[in-house]
Amino acid sequence: MPLGTSATTTLPVDRLGDAVDALRGFGFHDHRVDEDARIMTKPGNRFALRGHQRPLAARLAECDEGVELELRYDQWLVFDSGELTRHAQRIADSLAR
């Protein structure tokens, strides 16, 4: 995963496959499958002003509470205005419906 700011949340799903399908709906694509996690990336504009329009990387891993989502910018940034956390929460909220 890229270095820098990250947002972590637990998704309200029982299966990793459900989380993968949800992220595909948000424009993410499979990048790498590790033994303990799945890495997905979303292309974007490196010069975008809004955080969710920048390239993103997501790490999905099963945990006791469901599936953990770690969302990061897929580029180096000095800071995040909180938009990364809001985007991770939007993904989690879409699965709670």
N, C-alpha and C positions, 0 to 999 in steps of 0.2 A: 504494500500500500504506500502511496505517496506520503511524504513528510508534511507536517503542518497541522492546521486546525482540523478537528474532527467532532462529529456529533454522534452519540450512541444512544439507541433506544431499543426497547424490546417490542417486537411486533406481535400483535395478538393472533397468531396462527399456530397450528399444531405441527405443520409440516414445512420443511424447507422449500419444497416445491411450490407451495402456495405463495411464499414470500418471493420466490424467483419470478413467478407469473405476475405478481403485483409490480415488481420493479421493471419488468419488460413493458408493462403498461405505462410506466413513467419514462420510457425511452432508453432504459439500460439494456446492455447486451452482455452475454457471457464473455469473460476474459480468461479466467483460470479457475479450475476446480482443484483445491487442495484436499488433503486427507480430512482436515477438520473444518474447512470453510470454503465458501464459494465467493469469488471476486467477480464483480460485474462493473462495467464502465459505461458512462454516458458521454457521447461527444458534445462539444459545446464551443462557444466562442471564448478564447482566452482573454479577450479584451472587453467582455461584457461587463456592464455595470451591476447587473443583478446576479446574485450568487448562484441561483438555480440554473442560469443560462451558461455558466462556466462548465468546463469538463469536470465530471464527477466520477468518483470511484466508490463502490459500495462493497462491504465485506459482510456476508451473511454466515452466521454460525448458529447451530442449534444449542440451546441452553435449557435449564430446568423450567424456566418460565415461558418458553416459546422459542422464537427465533430472534437472535440479537442482530441488529443492523448497525453497522459502523459506517458512517458516510463521511467522505473527505473530498476536498477539491483534488482533481487529478492534475495538479500543477502546484508550483510553490507560491504561497501567498504569505504576506506578513501578518495579516489579521483577517478576521471575519466579523461582520457586523451583527451576527446572530442569525443570518439568513439560512445558514447551513442547518442549524437546529430546527428552524421553522420548516424547512423542506423535509427533514427527517420526520417531523411530527405530522406533516401532511400525508406522508406515505403511511405512517402508522394509523392515522385517522381513517384513511380510505379502506384499510383492512378491517377496522372495527365496525364498519357499517354492515 
